[in-house]
């Protein structure tokens, strides 16, 4: 125990793992300082035994992991993080067992979340535990042996209807109408459309080069590379779009020199939907493009490249869903016809 020039007492402790830690006290006597530091040592030992709070591990994981993922994925993960922190508030990660994870997932199920939502929450929690294992906070991932609760509802994202597509095509001259029209006729993702510039459009080859994307950091747009190699692609430019694009310079959706901010996009798209009475999302517009490809009898492999899917199975699943939906509608018509015969 030594007293520093600033009056504080200090004691150097070598921990069992070989690391050195200093404990300080502002007590006015050495006797009081010894008692104070002994209490600090006891508190430190208790915390060391319990490990780290889950909330602290989550913050550390988020800080490291979010630099490697896309904006949309980060948004999904942020919603999960909020639920995880709320449920496990004040819990040490080393105390969380399989039963606790199971109860967390059942709690989500009771709150009527769909299977996909519960599944992504489990995935995020599992990634946090993998991070904790890597950093020696825990030795086992309890998520690895827990299944998603059965009987959860399945969310399906329906494409824009034929009637909605007609409204979109006829409202291209409305405020922000070009955005919706391009989404339907090119299948580009929102982040790809907002990063599009006049340099990416080749009118002679009738091609659009998809080579970058927008992410938002504190509302401000930042240009980044697409999340997967398959997202970088050349897609077909429909002739009907050419008159609306030829006079554009710089960023197609923005002020020319800079892409739109997140708030500006939301306001523009909300205004467009209000003026057209449409409720479709950007993803539904992209899905509508997949429907157009299907109706035009474009093969799965070509559709995969146009949509920028990394796996053919993703495109095939969409095509299968469209086919099943069409079959069901036909069967419903037949059922109505039969009922009229009776």
ChimeraX attribute file (.defattr): number of C-alpha atoms within 10 A of each C-alpha:
attribute: neighborCount
match mode: 1-to-1
recipient: residues
	/A:1	13
	/A:2	12
	/A:3	16
	/A:4	10
	/A:5	7
	/A:6	7
	/A:7	13
	/A:8	16
	/A:9	23
	/A:10	18
	/A:11	16
	/A:12	12
	/A:13	13
	/A:14	10
	/A:15	9
	/A:16	7
	/A:17	6
	/A:18	8
	/A:19	8
	/A:20	10
	/A:21	10
	/A:22	10
	/A:23	15
	/A:24	19
	/A:25	20
	/A:26	16
	/A:27	16
	/A:28	11
	/A:29	13
	/A:30	16
	/A:31	9
	/A:32	14
	/A:33	21
	/A:34	18
	/A:35	13
	/A:36	17
	/A:37	21
	/A:38	14
	/A:39	12
	/A:40	15
	/A:41	14
	/A:42	11
	/A:43	12
	/A:44	12
	/A:45	12
	/A:46	11
	/A:47	13
	/A:48	10
	/A:49	10
	/A:50	15
	/A:51	16
	/A:52	18
	/A:53	18
	/A:54	24
	/A:55	20
	/A:56	14
	/A:57	19
	/A:58	22
	/A:59	14
	/A:60	14
	/A:61	17
	/A:62	16
	/A:63	11
	/A:64	11
	/A:65	14
	/A:66	15
	/A:67	10
	/A:68	10
	/A:69	11
	/A:70	19
	/A:71	18
	/A:72	13
	/A:73	11
	/A:74	17
	/A:75	12
	/A:76	14
	/A:77	20
	/A:78	15
	/A:79	13
	/A:80	20
	/A:81	20
	/A:82	11
	/A:83	15
	/A:84	19
	/A:85	16
	/A:86	11
	/A:87	15
	/A:88	17
	/A:89	12
	/A:90	12
	/A:91	15
	/A:92	18
	/A:93	22
	/A:94	18
	/A:95	13
	/A:96	15
	/A:97	13
	/A:98	15
	/A:99	11
	/A:100	15
	/A:101	20
	/A:102	18
	/A:103	13
	/A:104	19
	/A:105	20
	/A:106	17
	/A:107	15
	/A:108	19
	/A:109	20
	/A:110	10
	/A:111	9
	/A:112	13
	/A:113	18
	/A:114	15
	/A:115	19
	/A:116	15
	/A:117	19
	/A:118	21
	/A:119	17
	/A:120	15
	/A:121	22
	/A:122	23
	/A:123	16
	/A:124	19
	/A:125	21
	/A:126	17
	/A:127	17
	/A:128	23
	/A:129	26
	/A:130	21
	/A:131	20
	/A:132	23
	/A:133	14
	/A:134	11
	/A:135	11
	/A:136	11
	/A:137	20
	/A:138	18
	/A:139	13
	/A:140	15
	/A:141	20
	/A:142	18
	/A:143	22
	/A:144	13
	/A:145	9
	/A:146	14
	/A:147	12
	/A:148	16
	/A:149	16
	/A:150	9
	/A:151	9
	/A:152	16
	/A:153	12
	/A:154	11
	/A:155	11
	/A:156	8
	/A:157	10
	/A:158	15
	/A:159	22
	/A:160	24
	/A:161	14
	/A:162	12
	/A:163	8
	/A:164	18
	/A:165	21
	/A:166	12
	/A:167	15
	/A:168	26
	/A:169	17
	/A:170	12
	/A:171	18
	/A:172	17
	/A:173	12
	/A:174	13
	/A:175	15
	/A:176	18
	/A:177	20
	/A:178	20
	/A:179	21
	/A:180	24
	/A:181	22
	/A:182	22
	/A:183	23
	/A:184	26
	/A:185	22
	/A:186	24
	/A:187	27
	/A:188	27
	/A:189	20
	/A:190	20
	/A:191	21
	/A:192	22
	/A:193	23
	/A:194	25
	/A:195	27
	/A:196	24
	/A:197	24
	/A:198	16
	/A:199	13
	/A:200	18
	/A:201	20
	/A:202	14
	/A:203	14
	/A:204	7
	/A:205	9
	/A:206	14
	/A:207	16
	/A:208	22
	/A:209	17
	/A:210	24
	/A:211	17
	/A:212	21
	/A:213	24
	/A:214	25
	/A:215	23
	/A:216	17
	/A:217	11
	/A:218	8
	/A:219	12
	/A:220	14
	/A:221	19
	/A:222	15
	/A:223	16
	/A:224	15
	/A:225	17
	/A:226	19
	/A:227	15
	/A:228	11
	/A:229	12
	/A:230	15
	/A:231	22
	/A:232	18
	/A:233	16
	/A:234	18
	/A:235	21
	/A:236	14
	/A:237	20
	/A:238	14
	/A:239	9
	/A:240	10
	/A:241	15
	/A:242	13
	/A:243	9
	/A:244	11
	/A:245	15
	/A:246	11
	/A:247	9
	/A:248	14
	/A:249	14
	/A:250	17
	/A:251	20
	/A:252	24
	/A:253	21
	/A:254	17
	/A:255	11
	/A:256	14
	/A:257	12
	/A:258	17
	/A:259	24
	/A:260	24
	/A:261	20
	/A:262	17
	/A:263	12
	/A:264	14
	/A:265	17
	/A:266	12
	/A:267	12
	/A:268	17
	/A:269	19
	/A:270	16
	/A:271	15
	/A:272	21
	/A:273	19
	/A:274	11
	/A:275	13
	/A:276	16
	/A:277	12
	/A:278	15
	/A:279	13
	/A:280	16
	/A:281	16
	/A:282	21
	/A:283	19
	/A:284	19
	/A:285	29
	/A:286	24
	/A:287	24
	/A:288	24
	/A:289	25
	/A:290	27
	/A:291	22
	/A:292	17
	/A:293	21
	/A:294	18
	/A:295	12
	/A:296	9
	/A:297	10
	/A:298	13
	/A:299	13
	/A:300	20
	/A:301	14
	/A:302	14
	/A:303	22
	/A:304	20
	/A:305	19
	/A:306	22
	/A:307	22
	/A:308	24
	/A:309	17
	/A:310	14
	/A:311	12
	/A:312	15
	/A:313	13
	/A:314	13
	/A:315	22
	/A:316	16
	/A:317	12
	/A:318	16
	/A:319	20
	/A:320	13
	/A:321	15
	/A:322	19
	/A:323	14
	/A:324	12
	/A:325	13
	/A:326	12
	/A:327	12
	/A:328	12
	/A:329	11
	/A:330	12
	/A:331	12
	/A:332	12
	/A:333	12
	/A:334	12
	/A:335	12
	/A:336	11
	/A:337	11
	/A:338	10
	/A:339	9
	/A:340	8
	/A:341	7
	/A:342	5
